[in-house]
Structure formats: C-alpha cells, structure tokens
Amino acid sequence: MVEQTIVGLLNRHVDSQLPVQVDSVTHTASTGQANLTALVEAVDARLRELEHDATAVLPETNRWEDGGLLVHWTARKRARGEEREPVAFSTTRSGD
C-alpha cells in the first residue's frame, strides 16, 4: 500500500518535534507518477515553519498533491510528557 510507503519515507527522512499523522492518501488521477522526494521535502519544510511559528494553530491539516496523488497530513503539538513517536497513518480516516 502506498500509505505505508509514504509513512516509511517520512519516518526515515523527516525530523521534527511535532507529531505527524498521515490522514489520507487519495489517487486523483489514474495516470501519473508522484515525486515522493518532493513530498518529503514539502512536509519537512512545512514542519520547520510550524515549529518556529509561535502563532501557528495546531493541529493543522496540510495538503500535498503531485502526479495524481493527494496526501492530507496533520501536525500537532506534543502533549506534556508525551514521548516522541514516529509518523503514523490515521486509522480513523481513510483514502482510496
């Protein structure tokens, strides 16, 4: 499943103090090839922005789309005492 591939890539290449959850992965077109490196770079850049923006309202749902693939992901503040956990795929929302 593409969801596990995306979660695995984010876990290997994104280092953030904010917990991240992939909410949905949807195929918006039957053709095309998404650039997953661009996804990792976009998520990493957005997380860095959120970490340094004291006015950011979290949790915040973010969206990335490329090559017929649409990914919604959420970043949130870590609860006091909460241990750092890897990126997860939401079990409450589902994509196609």
Rosetta constraint file for C-alpha pairs under 8 A:
AtomPair CA 1 CA 5 HARMONIC 6.80 0.50
AtomPair CA 2 CA 6 HARMONIC 6.20 0.50
AtomPair CA 2 CA 25 HARMONIC 7.79 0.50
AtomPair CA 3 CA 7 HARMONIC 6.17 0.50
AtomPair CA 3 CA 25 HARMONIC 6.40 0.50
AtomPair CA 3 CA 89 HARMONIC 7.14 0.50
AtomPair CA 4 CA 8 HARMONIC 5.95 0.50
AtomPair CA 4 CA 89 HARMONIC 7.70 0.50
AtomPair CA 5 CA 9 HARMONIC 6.18 0.50
AtomPair CA 6 CA 10 HARMONIC 6.19 0.50
AtomPair CA 6 CA 36 HARMONIC 7.54 0.50
AtomPair CA 7 CA 11 HARMONIC 6.10 0.50
AtomPair CA 7 CA 22 HARMONIC 7.19 0.50
AtomPair CA 7 CA 87 HARMONIC 6.05 0.50
AtomPair CA 7 CA 88 HARMONIC 6.37 0.50
AtomPair CA 7 CA 89 HARMONIC 6.76 0.50
AtomPair CA 8 CA 12 HARMONIC 6.25 0.50
AtomPair CA 8 CA 87 HARMONIC 7.98 0.50
AtomPair CA 9 CA 13 HARMONIC 6.07 0.50
AtomPair CA 9 CA 40 HARMONIC 7.16 0.50
AtomPair CA 10 CA 14 HARMONIC 5.24 0.50
AtomPair CA 10 CA 40 HARMONIC 6.06 0.50
AtomPair CA 10 CA 87 HARMONIC 6.70 0.50
AtomPair CA 11 CA 15 HARMONIC 7.79 0.50
AtomPair CA 11 CA 86 HARMONIC 5.94 0.50
AtomPair CA 11 CA 87 HARMONIC 5.69 0.50
AtomPair CA 13 CA 40 HARMONIC 6.94 0.50
AtomPair CA 14 CA 40 HARMONIC 6.95 0.50
AtomPair CA 14 CA 43 HARMONIC 7.63 0.50
AtomPair CA 14 CA 44 HARMONIC 5.60 0.50
AtomPair CA 15 CA 44 HARMONIC 7.42 0.50
AtomPair CA 16 CA 44 HARMONIC 7.71 0.50
AtomPair CA 16 CA 47 HARMONIC 6.62 0.50
AtomPair CA 16 CA 48 HARMONIC 7.36 0.50
AtomPair CA 16 CA 51 HARMONIC 7.98 0.50
AtomPair CA 17 CA 51 HARMONIC 7.41 0.50
AtomPair CA 17 CA 78 HARMONIC 7.63 0.50
AtomPair CA 17 CA 84 HARMONIC 7.53 0.50
AtomPair CA 18 CA 47 HARMONIC 7.23 0.50
AtomPair CA 18 CA 51 HARMONIC 7.20 0.50
AtomPair CA 18 CA 75 HARMONIC 6.07 0.50
AtomPair CA 18 CA 76 HARMONIC 5.87 0.50
AtomPair CA 18 CA 77 HARMONIC 5.66 0.50
AtomPair CA 18 CA 78 HARMONIC 6.16 0.50
AtomPair CA 19 CA 75 HARMONIC 5.73 0.50
AtomPair CA 19 CA 76 HARMONIC 5.76 0.50
AtomPair CA 19 CA 77 HARMONIC 6.78 0.50
AtomPair CA 19 CA 78 HARMONIC 6.38 0.50
AtomPair CA 19 CA 84 HARMONIC 7.32 0.50
AtomPair CA 19 CA 85 HARMONIC 6.89 0.50
AtomPair CA 19 CA 86 HARMONIC 7.46 0.50
AtomPair CA 19 CA 87 HARMONIC 6.79 0.50
AtomPair CA 20 CA 73 HARMONIC 6.99 0.50
AtomPair CA 20 CA 74 HARMONIC 5.67 0.50
AtomPair CA 20 CA 75 HARMONIC 4.67 0.50
AtomPair CA 20 CA 76 HARMONIC 6.85 0.50
AtomPair CA 20 CA 86 HARMONIC 7.66 0.50
AtomPair CA 20 CA 87 HARMONIC 5.11 0.50
AtomPair CA 20 CA 88 HARMONIC 6.76 0.50
AtomPair CA 21 CA 73 HARMONIC 5.59 0.50
AtomPair CA 21 CA 74 HARMONIC 5.24 0.50
AtomPair CA 21 CA 75 HARMONIC 6.62 0.50
AtomPair CA 21 CA 87 HARMONIC 5.58 0.50
AtomPair CA 21 CA 88 HARMONIC 4.85 0.50
AtomPair CA 21 CA 89 HARMONIC 5.56 0.50
AtomPair CA 21 CA 90 HARMONIC 6.21 0.50
AtomPair CA 22 CA 71 HARMONIC 7.34 0.50
AtomPair CA 22 CA 72 HARMONIC 6.19 0.50
AtomPair CA 22 CA 73 HARMONIC 4.25 0.50
AtomPair CA 22 CA 74 HARMONIC 6.41 0.50
AtomPair CA 22 CA 87 HARMONIC 7.37 0.50
AtomPair CA 22 CA 88 HARMONIC 6.15 0.50
AtomPair CA 22 CA 89 HARMONIC 4.68 0.50
AtomPair CA 22 CA 90 HARMONIC 5.91 0.50
AtomPair CA 23 CA 71 HARMONIC 7.58 0.50
AtomPair CA 23 CA 72 HARMONIC 5.39 0.50
AtomPair CA 23 CA 73 HARMONIC 5.04 0.50
AtomPair CA 23 CA 74 HARMONIC 6.78 0.50
AtomPair CA 23 CA 89 HARMONIC 6.17 0.50
AtomPair CA 23 CA 90 HARMONIC 4.99 0.50
AtomPair CA 23 CA 93 HARMONIC 5.92 0.50
AtomPair CA 23 CA 94 HARMONIC 6.94 0.50
AtomPair CA 23 CA 95 HARMONIC 7.92 0.50
AtomPair CA 24 CA 70 HARMONIC 7.93 0.50
AtomPair CA 24 CA 71 HARMONIC 5.75 0.50
AtomPair CA 24 CA 72 HARMONIC 5.23 0.50
AtomPair CA 24 CA 73 HARMONIC 7.02 0.50
AtomPair CA 24 CA 89 HARMONIC 7.79 0.50
AtomPair CA 24 CA 90 HARMONIC 7.35 0.50
AtomPair CA 24 CA 93 HARMONIC 6.42 0.50
AtomPair CA 24 CA 94 HARMONIC 5.33 0.50
AtomPair CA 24 CA 95 HARMONIC 4.59 0.50
AtomPair CA 25 CA 69 HARMONIC 7.02 0.50
AtomPair CA 25 CA 70 HARMONIC 5.69 0.50
AtomPair CA 25 CA 71 HARMONIC 4.61 0.50
AtomPair CA 25 CA 72 HARMONIC 6.61 0.50
AtomPair CA 25 CA 94 HARMONIC 7.43 0.50
AtomPair CA 25 CA 95 HARMONIC 4.80 0.50
AtomPair CA 25 CA 96 HARMONIC 6.67 0.50
AtomPair CA 26 CA 69 HARMONIC 5.83 0.50
AtomPair CA 26 CA 70 HARMONIC 5.07 0.50
AtomPair CA 26 CA 71 HARMONIC 6.51 0.50
AtomPair CA 26 CA 95 HARMONIC 4.97 0.50
AtomPair CA 26 CA 96 HARMONIC 4.97 0.50
AtomPair CA 27 CA 68 HARMONIC 5.54 0.50
AtomPair CA 27 CA 69 HARMONIC 4.71 0.50
AtomPair CA 27 CA 70 HARMONIC 6.25 0.50
AtomPair CA 27 CA 96 HARMONIC 6.51 0.50
AtomPair CA 28 CA 68 HARMONIC 4.74 0.50
AtomPair CA 28 CA 69 HARMONIC 5.74 0.50
AtomPair CA 28 CA 70 HARMONIC 6.55 0.50
AtomPair CA 29 CA 67 HARMONIC 7.67 0.50
AtomPair CA 29 CA 68 HARMONIC 4.42 0.50
AtomPair CA 29 CA 69 HARMONIC 7.28 0.50
AtomPair CA 30 CA 68 HARMONIC 6.85 0.50
AtomPair CA 31 CA 67 HARMONIC 7.57 0.50
AtomPair CA 31 CA 68 HARMONIC 6.61 0.50
AtomPair CA 32 CA 67 HARMONIC 4.69 0.50
AtomPair CA 32 CA 68 HARMONIC 5.67 0.50
AtomPair CA 33 CA 66 HARMONIC 7.70 0.50
AtomPair CA 33 CA 67 HARMONIC 4.71 0.50
AtomPair CA 33 CA 68 HARMONIC 6.80 0.50
AtomPair CA 33 CA 69 HARMONIC 7.92 0.50
AtomPair CA 34 CA 66 HARMONIC 5.11 0.50
AtomPair CA 34 CA 67 HARMONIC 4.17 0.50
AtomPair CA 34 CA 68 HARMONIC 6.58 0.50
AtomPair CA 34 CA 69 HARMONIC 6.11 0.50
AtomPair CA 35 CA 39 HARMONIC 6.71 0.50
AtomPair CA 35 CA 66 HARMONIC 6.72 0.50
AtomPair CA 35 CA 67 HARMONIC 7.14 0.50
AtomPair CA 36 CA 40 HARMONIC 6.33 0.50
AtomPair CA 37 CA 41 HARMONIC 6.25 0.50
AtomPair CA 38 CA 42 HARMONIC 6.00 0.50
AtomPair CA 39 CA 43 HARMONIC 6.10 0.50
AtomPair CA 39 CA 64 HARMONIC 6.89 0.50
AtomPair CA 40 CA 44 HARMONIC 6.02 0.50
AtomPair CA 41 CA 45 HARMONIC 6.04 0.50
AtomPair CA 42 CA 46 HARMONIC 6.11 0.50
AtomPair CA 42 CA 64 HARMONIC 7.75 0.50
AtomPair CA 43 CA 47 HARMONIC 6.09 0.50
AtomPair CA 44 CA 48 HARMONIC 6.28 0.50
AtomPair CA 45 CA 49 HARMONIC 6.38 0.50
AtomPair CA 46 CA 50 HARMONIC 6.21 0.50
AtomPair CA 47 CA 51 HARMONIC 6.03 0.50
AtomPair CA 47 CA 75 HARMONIC 7.52 0.50
AtomPair CA 48 CA 52 HARMONIC 6.44 0.50
AtomPair CA 49 CA 53 HARMONIC 6.14 0.50
AtomPair CA 50 CA 54 HARMONIC 7.84 0.50
AtomPair CA 50 CA 56 HARMONIC 6.19 0.50
AtomPair CA 58 CA 75 HARMONIC 6.71 0.50
AtomPair CA 58 CA 76 HARMONIC 4.98 0.50
AtomPair CA 58 CA 77 HARMONIC 6.33 0.50
AtomPair CA 59 CA 74 HARMONIC 6.31 0.50
AtomPair CA 59 CA 75 HARMONIC 5.44 0.50
AtomPair CA 59 CA 76 HARMONIC 4.10 0.50
AtomPair CA 59 CA 77 HARMONIC 6.86 0.50
AtomPair CA 60 CA 74 HARMONIC 5.43 0.50
AtomPair CA 60 CA 75 HARMONIC 5.65 0.50
AtomPair CA 60 CA 76 HARMONIC 6.61 0.50
AtomPair CA 61 CA 72 HARMONIC 6.60 0.50
AtomPair CA 61 CA 73 HARMONIC 5.60 0.50
AtomPair CA 61 CA 74 HARMONIC 4.40 0.50
AtomPair CA 61 CA 75 HARMONIC 6.86 0.50
AtomPair CA 62 CA 72 HARMONIC 5.58 0.50
AtomPair CA 62 CA 73 HARMONIC 5.24 0.50
AtomPair CA 62 CA 74 HARMONIC 5.96 0.50
AtomPair CA 62 CA 75 HARMONIC 7.95 0.50
AtomPair CA 63 CA 70 HARMONIC 7.20 0.50
AtomPair CA 63 CA 71 HARMONIC 5.76 0.50
AtomPair CA 63 CA 72 HARMONIC 4.58 0.50
AtomPair CA 63 CA 73 HARMONIC 6.46 0.50
AtomPair CA 64 CA 70 HARMONIC 5.84 0.50
AtomPair CA 64 CA 71 HARMONIC 5.23 0.50
AtomPair CA 64 CA 72 HARMONIC 6.55 0.50
AtomPair CA 65 CA 69 HARMONIC 5.55 0.50
AtomPair CA 65 CA 70 HARMONIC 4.36 0.50
AtomPair CA 65 CA 71 HARMONIC 6.27 0.50
AtomPair CA 66 CA 70 HARMONIC 6.74 0.50
AtomPair CA 78 CA 82 HARMONIC 6.18 0.50
AtomPair CA 90 CA 94 HARMONIC 7.32 0.50
